[in-house]
Amino acid sequence: MARDQWGTRLGFILAAIGSAIGLGNIWRFPYVCASNGGGAFLFPYFFAIITAGIPILILEFTIGQKFKGGAPVALGKMNKRWEWLGWFQAAVAFFIATYYVAIVAWAISYIGFSATQAWGADTKSFFFSQYLKLSEGPLNLGGIQLHILIPFLAVWLIGYVILSKGIKNGIEKANKVLIPTLIVLTGVIVVRGLTLPGALDGLNYLFTPNWEMIRQPQVWVAAYSQIFFSLSIGFAIMIAYSSYLPEKTDLVNSAFITAFTNHGFEIFAALGVFSVLGYMAGTQGVPVAEVAAAGPGLAFVVFPAAISALPAFKGTVGVIFFTTLVFSGFTSFISIIEAFTTGVIDKFNLSRQKALNLCMGCSFVISFAFVTGAGLYILDILDYFINNFGIVLGGVLEVILVGWFFDLEGLRIHANRYSDFAVGKWWTYMIKFVTPLVLGFMFIQNFIQNIKMPYEGYPLNALLMIGWGAFALCFVFGFVFYLMKGDPSVMLQPGKEEVSK
């Protein structure tokens, strides 16, 4: 069965950028930056891009393109025993897909609410009580919320149609429309925000440097966390996407373009978000810090209140803002689905349609948990544990195994083969020393913190069942699929130049 390919290098880069540009760029980065030293945070932030973000992107682009497989097969060709790690990373992507779809569905609903500011004066009560109809806790499901079900089903259907058409005719074509449109819509928000009174207060809060904070280790950890989570590295996506690249591809330059476009978008979006928050703070007569928030609270509570406070074009700004959330979420969503679908296609030599039916079908059934009254609770717990433990551990193990037990110099030579400029020895040092040390520190720190204090005060049984349970299932998933018999023609031993040490 002939393997699909990207139609153009631009198509691949747009898809990679689309995966990297997600909801976290809009609602996570501005808050992380502002609360970790403002303008001073940009120093560790860009240092993290150079020492971790770009090196891992180059590594994953090279692995996928060289071994022509998603994470399980590509890592398995490098060393058969490493296939389980690829499935572990694919399992992480699987769990993320189940809840990511719900957030995109919420944003679709809010496009409609924006037209009339249906959220009223109390945006917090509207979101939590009237829209989500939150239950008493994460283990009290509270039934399916039918008003969320319609946009939820629409996201699944559109995603299924795009992915069914394959890499070139589905994902590539979709991103060629979605990414330019997303950038234009974000530009409208930025321009509108910068023209509001009080915008400068928001930008001052965001970018005024607090140089004392960069001496604190947690600020550097926050910078590496943002880079790692933002670039879609460590959980099978970029290996899957790059596996569809043709032989003569400039991998190094593609990684630099993807990274800097993604991070440029983060800063660009932050200008719009904090300009609007500065205006909102001014109208309420409070400091910007009091209205700033991260995560769903920013998007579905704070920003609707800010939209309602605008002097003009409220509905237009609201529709554009939530459309940007839908587009950024959607491009990431389809890449997350592709991450574990590619693994199944490769190992079992299934047709795309059969693999998609299996993978999306399972994810679809599980994702109904996020359309219940307990949906936000389950999402919050699962997102925290999968990001802080699943993604980080997958990344740590990847760089340690490849950096110390494989011919890393051979991968560097391969990456440079068709690149406009060569990546030097510094890349090897980053992969072998800096990245594993930083990510390992992050993992251990988060682990100790969660042993000492349960996350967000949730009941221990809920954290064990949903958070730690999902993390453990990633291991189970990894080993079960590793032990399953695949198509022997796919898992052929690599050539001599590709054999690990």
N, C-alpha and C positions, 0 to 999 in steps of 0.2 A: 504494500500500500504506500503510494507516494506521500512524502511528508509535505505538509503545507509550508509556504514561505511568505514572508512579508513582500509586498509588491515593490516597495521602495525603502531606502534607509530612513527617509523622512517619516514614512508611515510607522516604522518601528520606534523612532525617537518620540513621536507624538504619543504613541501608545504607552511607552515607558514613562513619559512625562505625565500622561493621564492617570497612570497608576499611582505615581508619586504624589501628584496634586490631589489630595483628598480633603475630607472634612477637617482633618487636623490642621491643615494649612490655614484655614479660615478661623477656626474657633480655639485652636490650641496654641499655635505659635505666638500670636500677639500677647496672650496672657503670660506664657512662659517667659517671653522676653521682658515684659514689663515688671514681672515679679522676681526676676533674677539679675537685676542690675541695669535694666533698660539698655541704653546705648553701650554700656560696658559689656553686656551679655553678647554683643555681636562679635567680640574678640574670641571668646571660647567657642562660639557658634561657628565662625569661619575656620577656626583651628580644627574643630571636629569634622568639618566638611573635608578638609584636606587630609587629615590623618585617619579618618574612618569611613566617611560617606563615599567619597570617590574611590578609594582603594577597594572597598567591598563591591561597589558597583562594577568596577573593572573586572574583579575576580569572578563575579556571578555572570557577567556578560561573556567572559572567556570560557567558563565552564559550560554554560548552556550552548554556546556556538560551537565549541570544539567537540563536545561529546554528543551533540544532536539529541538531547533528551531533556525532559523536565527534571526537577530536582532528584526524584528517586532513581531514575535510570542514569542520569548524568553522574551522580555521586556513586552509583553502583558500578558504573563502568570504570571509575577511577579506582575503586576498591569495593569488591562485592559486599563486604561487611558494612560499608557506609550507606548502603541503600536504605537501611532503616531510618537514618537521619533525614534523608529526602522525604520519606513518608511522614516522619514526625513534623517536618516543616509544612508538608501538604495538609496535615491534620490541623495545624495552627490556622492555615488559610481557610480551611473548611469551617472552623468555628467562627472565624471573623465574618465570613459570608453570611452565616445564619442571622447575625444581628445587624450587620451593615445595611441590609435591605430594609429593615424597619426604620432606620434613621432617614433614608432616602424617601420612604413613604410618608413620614411626618413632614418632611420639607415640601413634598407635593401638596399635602393638605394645606400647608401654610401659604402656598402661592395663592390659593383660593381665599384664605382668610385675609390676606393682605389687601385685597381689593376694597374691603369695607372696614378693615381693622376690627374684624369680628371678635378678636381677643379681648376687647373692652379695656377698662381702666386697670384691671388687676390681671396682668399677663401671666403671673405666676400661678394664680388659682385656675386660670383658663387652661393652661398647658397641663398641669398636674391633675387637677380634679375634673375639669369638663372634657378635655380632649383625651388624655391618657386614661382617665378614670382609675388612678392608682389604687391598688388594693392595700391591705394593711401591712404586707410584707412580701419578700421574694418567694415564699413558699405558699402564699395564698394567691392562686392564679386569677381568680375573679372573672373568668370567662372571656371569650373572644370579643373584642371591640369591633363591631361590624363597620363602623365609620372609618376605621383604620384599615380594614381588610381590603377595601376597594383599591386604594393607591398601592397597598402592599402587593396585591395580585398583579397590578399593572407593571410594577417594577420587575417582578419575576418574569412576566410574559415578554416584556421588551428585551430584558437580558437574555432570555432563552432564544429569541429570534436572532439577535445580533451574534451570539456565540454559535448558533447553528450554522451560520453562513461562513464560519471559519475565520482564519487569521487575516487573509488578504481582503476578502469580500465582506467580512463582518466587523471584526475589531478595528482593523486599520481604517476602513471607511467611516465608521462611527466616530473615531477619534479625530479624523480630519475635519469633521464638522463640529464636534463638541468642544475640543480644546481652543480653537480660535474664537468660538462664540463665548466660551467661558472667560477668556482673557478680556474680550470686549465688554462683557457685562460687568466684570470686576472693575474695569476702567471707569464705567459709568458710576459705580458706587464710590470709587475713590474721588472722582471729580466732584460729585455731589457732596461728599463728606468734607472735602477740603474747602468748599465754599460756604460752609456753615459757620456761624459765629461760635466761638469756643473750640473750634477744631484744633487750634494751636495748643490749647491746654491738654487735649487728648494726646497729641503728638509729643508734647513735652514729657508727659507721664510715661509714654512708651519708650522714648529714646534718650531722655536725660541720663547720662552715665553715672552710675554709683560704683566708682572704681574699687571701693573697699570690698564689694561683694565678690569680685572675681578671685579674691584670695580664699573664698570658701569652697571646699570640695564639692558640695552639693550643687553649686552653680555649674561647674564643669560637667558633672553627671547629668544635669538637666540639659545641657547643650548636646552632649552625645546622645541622650535619649531622644531628643527632638530630631536629630539627624537620622538616627537609626530607624525610628518609627516613620518618619516622613518619606524616606526614599523607597519604601517597600522592599527593603533588603532583609534577608534572613528568614523569610518564610515562603520560599519557592517561586515567587512571582517573576523576578527578573531572570532567573535561570530558565523558567518556562518560556518567557517571551523571547529571550535571546537564542533559544534552541531552534527557532524558526528563521534565523538569519542565514543568508548565503555565505559561502566561504570567504569571499573577498569583501569583508566589512571592516570599517575603521572602528574598532571596539573602544579604544582609549578616548578618542574624541567624542564618541557617542556618549560615553559615561560622563565626561566633563559637561557636555551640553545638557544632558538630562539633569544632572545635579544642580548646576547653576541656574537653569530655567526654573526648576522646582523651588529653589531657595529664593530666587528673585521674585517669584510669584508670592511666596510667603510674606516677604517684606512689603511687596506692593499691596497685597490684600490687607495687611496690618494698617497701612496708611488710611484706608477707607474705614475699617472697623473702629479704630481709635479716634478718628476725626468725628465720627458720629457719636461715639461715647463721650467725647469732650463736649460736644454740643448738649447732649442729654444731661451731663453733670451740671453744666451751666444753667440749664432751665430749672433744675431741681435745687440749685444752690449748694451742691455737695461736692467733695473732691472726686476726681475721676476714679480713684481707687475704690470708692464705694459702689460704683456701677459696673466696674470691670469684673468679668467672670470668665471661666473657661468651660469648654464642653457644651452639652445641650443647653445649659443655663444661659450661655451667651446667645446662642442662636434662637432659642424658642421662648425665652423670657425677657432678657435684657434688650435684645435688638427689636422685638415687636414694640416694646415700650418706647424705644428711641424713635422708631418709625412713626408711632402715634404722636410724638412730640414735634415732628418736623413741621416747619411753617408751610410747606407746599409739596406737591407731588408725593404725598404719603403712599398712595396705592402703587404708583409706578416704582418707587424705590423699594417697597416691600416685595413686589412681584419679582423685580430684578434680583434682589438679594437672595430670595429663596430659590430662584431659578439657578443661581450660581451654586447654591448648596446641592441642588439636585444633580446638576451637571458634574460637579467635582466628586460627589459621592458615587455617581453612576459609572464614571470612567474607572474609579478604583474598584467598584463592585465587580465589574466584568473581568478585571484582571485577577481578582481574588478567586473567582470561580475557575478561571482558566488555569490557575496555579495547580489545583489538585486534579482538574479534568485532564490536563496534559499528562500527568503522571499515570493515570489509568489508561489513557490512549496508548502511551508508549509501552508500558509493561505488558499489557494484555493484548496489544495489537488490535484494539477495537476500533470500529468506525467512530468518527466524532459524534455522530448522532446517538449511538448506543451509550457511549461514555457519558455524554451530556445528560441523557435521560437518567442514568444511574446516579451521577454525582449531584445534579441539580434536584433530582427527585428526593434524595435523602436530605439534602440541605433544606429544601422547601418544607418538608414535613416538620423538621426540628424547629425551623424559624417561626412556626406558629406560636411558640412560647412567648415571642416578643410582641405579639398582637393581643396579648391578654392584659389584664389589669396589673399584673406583676412584671410586665415587659421591661419597664425602665430599670427596675431593681436587678432583674436577671442580666440585662444588658450591661449595667454598670459593673457588676461583679465579674462577669465573663470577660469584658473588655479589659479590666484592670489586670486580671490574672494571666490572660492570654498574651497581653502586651508586655507585661513586666517579667513574666517567667517564660512563657512559650517562645516568643520572638527572640528575647535576649539569649536564652539557652541555646536555641537553634543557631543563632549567629556565633556564639562563643565556640560551640562544638565545630561549626563549619570552618572557622578561621584556624582553630587549633589543628584539626585533622589535616586540612589542606596545606596549612603553613608549615607544619612540622613533620608530616608523614607522607608528603607527596612531592613531586618534582615542581616546586613553586617557580623555579627559574625557567623551566620549560613552559609553564603557563604565561610567564612574563614575555618570553620570546614569541609565543603564539599571539598574545594580545598586540604586540608591536608590529607583527608581520605586515599588516595592511594599514597601519595607522599613520596619520599625517605627522604626528610627533610621538616619539617613543617614551614610555614610562620607564623611569630609572630604578636603580636599586632601592631608593627610598620606599618604593611601593612594597618591596619584599619585607623591609623592616617594619612597616606599618602593619602588614598582615600577620607577621610572626610575633611581634612584641607589643606594640602600642594598643591595637584594637582588642586582642584577647585580654590584656590587663584591664583596660577600661570597662569592657563589657562584663568581665568576670567580677570586677568590683561592684558594678551596678546590680548584678544578679544576687551576689551575697548580701549586699546592703538591703535590697528589697526583701530578701528572704528573712533576714534577722528582724527587720522592721515589722513584718507581718506575723512573725512568731510572738513578738512582744505586744503588739496591739492589733486586734482584728480590724480589717479594712472597713472604714467608715461606720464602725459600730454595728455592722450587720450581725445577726445571730450566727454563732459558730457553725451550727448544722447547715445553714444556707451557704456559708463560705466553703465548707468541706464538700458539700454536694455539687455546687455550681462552679466555684472557682478552682479549688484544688482538684475536684473531680474531673473537670474538663482538662486540666493540665496533665493529670494522670492518664486520661483517655488518649491524649496525644501519643504517649509512649506505647499504649496498648495498640492503637491504630498503626503506629509505625512498625511494630514487630509483627503484627498479624499480616499486614500487606507485604512485609519483607519475606515472610515465610511462605506466602502463597506462590504457587508456580505460575510464572509468566510465560510469554511466548519466547522460546529459546533463541529464535533468530534475532530478537531485539537485544537481549542481554548477552551478546557475544563479547568475548574477551577483547579489550582494546589492543591496539598495536603496540609494538615494543616501546615506541617513543612516549606512550601514554601510561605505561605501567608505573604504579606507585613504587616508592622506594621499598 
